[in-house]
């Protein structure tokens, strides 16, 4: 668990960024607060991401399900990349969804929305997955060193930890985020042991390449309470098997 003060500081920053997006007229439906905020220019950010060599060279992408990353998910499937999305709250025995263009009977855009993926993707267990070459994550805020804040649920960290424990993510996996310029902060964001940093920050206008990589080596079990482990079948299975490494 995060120390109370760090958690409070992170939430204050989220509230400030959500408010700044609203003030700038950069908040798309369904709003900002409590969300990975959708923003005007998300399509251009996805276009810039698709021009980056890490994206071009990746065949397997894992993405968050939020609206601002929808254009990039669509591009991934349209380009015949294998796309993984997490099951909401990692609540199923098969915690990820697989989308592949050749298996779809709808256009990539229709399959890569939140509701479309639930209908058209195939649930898949960790043991069935391929190594992930690029992770696209949603962010509420990022700084120039690659530190990021999500919306506070901790599921991006959990997904990253699970994939790392399974040997599906490693130091060669690129981590990217697409954001509005308002979300890129000059101040240093608070960071805890289980937080990862991003390698690419892509806005509608530019690409930032932080040079201070940092990522945990797997699940930090001492950060998790028993009820959190019990609520996520893949975590419960790892923990029950005693496959907890040095964490």
C-alpha positions in Angstrom: 0.0 0.0 0.0 1.1 3.6 -0.6 1.9 5.7 2.4 -1.1 8.0 3.2 0.7 11.2 2.3 2.0 10.0 -1.0 -1.5 8.8 -1.9 -2.9 12.1 -0.9 -0.3 14.0 -2.9 -1.0 11.9 -6.0 -4.8 12.6 -5.7 -4.2 16.3 -5.4 -2.2 16.3 -8.6 -5.0 14.3 -10.3 -7.6 16.8 -9.2 -5.5 19.7 -10.5 -4.9 18.1 -13.9 -8.5 17.2 -14.3 -9.5 20.8 -13.5 -6.8 22.2 -15.8 -8.1 20.1 -18.7 -11.7 21.4 -18.1 -10.4 25.0 -17.9 -8.5 24.6 -21.2 -11.6 23.2 -22.9 -9.7 19.9 -23.4 -12.2 17.6 -21.8 -14.1 15.3 -24.1 -17.1 13.2 -23.2 -17.6 11.6 -20.6 -15.6 14.1 -18.6 -12.3 14.1 -16.7 -12.7 13.5 -13.0 -12.0 9.9 -11.9 -11.0 8.9 -15.4 -8.1 8.5 -17.8 -9.2 11.7 -19.5 -10.2 11.7 -23.1 -8.8 14.7 -25.0 -9.0 16.5 -28.3 -6.1 15.4 -30.4 -6.1 11.8 -29.2 -6.2 10.7 -32.9 -3.2 12.8 -33.8 -1.3 11.5 -30.8 -2.1 7.9 -32.0 -0.8 8.9 -35.4 2.5 10.2 -34.0 2.9 7.0 -31.9 2.4 4.9 -35.0 5.3 6.7 -36.6 7.7 5.7 -33.8 10.1 2.9 -34.6 9.2 1.0 -31.4 5.6 0.9 -32.6 6.5 0.0 -36.2 8.7 -2.9 -35.0 6.2 -4.3 -32.4 4.0 -7.2 -33.3 2.3 -7.6 -29.9 0.8 -4.6 -28.1 -1.0 -4.5 -24.7 -3.2 -1.5 -24.2 -5.5 0.0 -21.5 -9.2 0.1 -22.5 -9.8 3.9 -22.0 -11.2 6.2 -24.6 -8.1 8.4 -25.4 -6.1 5.2 -26.4 -9.0 3.9 -28.6 -7.4 5.4 -31.8 -4.1 3.7 -31.1 -5.8 0.4 -30.4 -7.6 0.7 -33.7 -4.3 1.3 -35.5 -2.8 -1.7 -33.8 -5.4 -4.1 -35.0 -5.6 -2.5 -38.4 -1.9 -3.0 -38.8 -2.2 -6.7 -38.0 -0.6 -6.4 -34.6 -1.8 -8.8 -31.8 -3.6 -6.6 -29.3 -4.2 -7.5 -25.6 -6.5 -5.6 -23.3 -7.1 -6.4 -19.7 -10.4 -7.8 -18.5 -12.0 -5.1 -16.2 -10.4 -5.3 -12.8 -8.6 -8.5 -13.9 -11.6 -10.3 -12.4 -11.6 -13.4 -14.6 -9.5 -16.6 -14.6 -8.5 -15.5 -18.1 -7.5 -11.9 -17.2 -6.8 -10.5 -20.7 -8.6 -10.2 -24.0 -7.0 -10.9 -27.4 -7.9 -9.1 -30.6 -6.5 -10.1 -34.0 -7.7 -8.7 -37.2 -8.0 -12.0 -39.1 -10.5 -13.3 -36.4 -12.8 -10.3 -36.6 -16.0 -9.9 -38.5 -16.2 -6.2 -37.8 -13.9 -3.2 -38.6 -11.0 -2.7 -36.1 -12.5 0.4 -34.7 -15.7 -1.4 -33.7 -13.8 -4.2 -32.1 -11.4 -2.0 -30.0 -13.8 0.1 -28.0 -14.5 -0.9 -24.5 -17.9 -2.5 -25.4 -16.6 -3.8 -28.7 -13.7 -5.7 -27.1 -16.0 -7.3 -24.6 -18.1 -8.6 -27.6 -15.4 -9.5 -30.1 -12.2 -10.3 -28.2 -11.2 -13.8 -27.0 -10.5 -14.1 -23.3 -7.0 -15.5 -22.8 -5.0 -16.8 -19.9 -1.4 -15.6 -19.1 -0.1 -19.0 -20.1 -1.5 -18.5 -23.7 -0.1 -15.1 -24.2 2.9 -14.0 -26.3 5.7 -11.7 -25.2 4.5 -8.1 -25.2 6.7 -5.8 -27.2 4.9 -2.5 -26.5 2.6 -1.4 -23.6 0.3 1.5 -24.2 -1.0 2.9 -20.9 -3.4 5.7 -20.1 -2.2 8.5 -17.8 -3.7 11.3 -15.8 -0.4 13.1 -15.5 3.2 12.4 -16.6 6.5 14.3 -16.0 9.6 14.6 -18.2 11.4 11.8 -16.5 8.6 9.4 -17.4 6.9 9.2 -14.0 3.1 8.9 -14.4 -0.1 8.9 -12.5 -3.1 6.7 -13.5 -6.6 7.3 -12.1 -5.7 5.7 -8.8 -7.0 2.1 -9.0 -3.6 0.6 -9.3 -4.6 -1.8 -12.1 -1.9 -0.7 -14.6 0.7 -1.5 -12.0 -1.0 -4.9 -11.3 -1.2 -5.8 -15.0 2.5 -4.8 -15.5 3.5 -7.0 -12.5 1.5 -10.0 -13.7 3.0 -9.8 -17.2 6.5 -9.4 -15.7 6.0 -12.4 -13.4 4.8 -14.4 -16.3 7.9 -13.5 -18.4 5.8 -11.7 -20.9 7.3 -8.2 -20.2 11.0 -7.4 -19.8 13.4 -4.5 -20.0 13.1 -4.5 -23.8 9.4 -3.9 -23.7 8.6 -0.3 -24.6 6.1 1.5 -22.4 4.2 4.4 -24.0 1.4 6.8 -23.1 -0.6 9.3 -25.2 -1.7 12.5 -23.4 -2.8 16.1 -23.9 0.0 18.7 -23.4 -1.8 19.9 -20.2 -1.1 16.5 -18.7 2.7 16.8 -19.1 4.0 18.4 -15.9 7.3 20.2 -15.4 7.3 19.3 -11.7 8.4 15.9 -10.4 5.6 13.5 -9.7 5.5 11.4 -6.5 6.6 7.8 -7.0 6.4 4.6 -5.0 8.2 1.3 -5.3 5.6 -0.4 -7.5 5.3 2.5 -10.0 6.8 2.1 -13.5 8.0 4.9 -15.8 7.1 5.3 -19.4 9.7 5.3 -22.3 7.6 7.4 -24.7 5.2 10.3 -24.0 3.2 11.2 -27.1 1.0 14.3 -27.4 -0.8 15.6 -30.5 2.2 17.8 -31.2 5.4 16.1 -30.0 7.1 13.0 -28.7 9.1 13.1 -25.5 11.6 10.3 -24.8 12.5 10.2 -21.0 15.9 8.9 -20.3 15.4 7.6 -16.7 13.8 4.1 -17.1 12.4 2.5 -14.0 10.2 -0.6 -13.6 9.5 -3.1 -10.8 10.7 -6.6 -11.3 7.3 -8.1 -10.7 4.5 -8.2 -8.2 5.4 -6.5 -4.9 3.5 -8.8 -2.7 4.1 -6.8 0.5 2.2 -3.9 -1.1 -0.9 -6.0 -1.4 -3.6 -6.8 1.1 -5.2 -10.2 1.3 -8.6 -9.1 -0.1 -6.9 -7.5 -3.1 -5.1 -10.8 -3.9 -8.3 -12.8 -3.4 -10.2 -10.5 -5.8 -7.9 -11.2 -8.7 -7.8 -14.9 -9.7 -4.4 -14.7 -11.5 -2.9 -13.1 -8.4 -4.5 -15.6 -6.2 -3.1 -18.5 -8.3 0.4 -17.1 -8.2 0.3 -16.5 -4.5 -1.2 -19.9 -3.7 1.5 -21.6 -5.8 4.1 -19.8 -3.7 5.5 -18.3 -6.9 6.1 -15.0 -5.2 9.9 -14.5 -5.9 11.6 -12.2 -3.4 8.6 -10.0 -3.0 
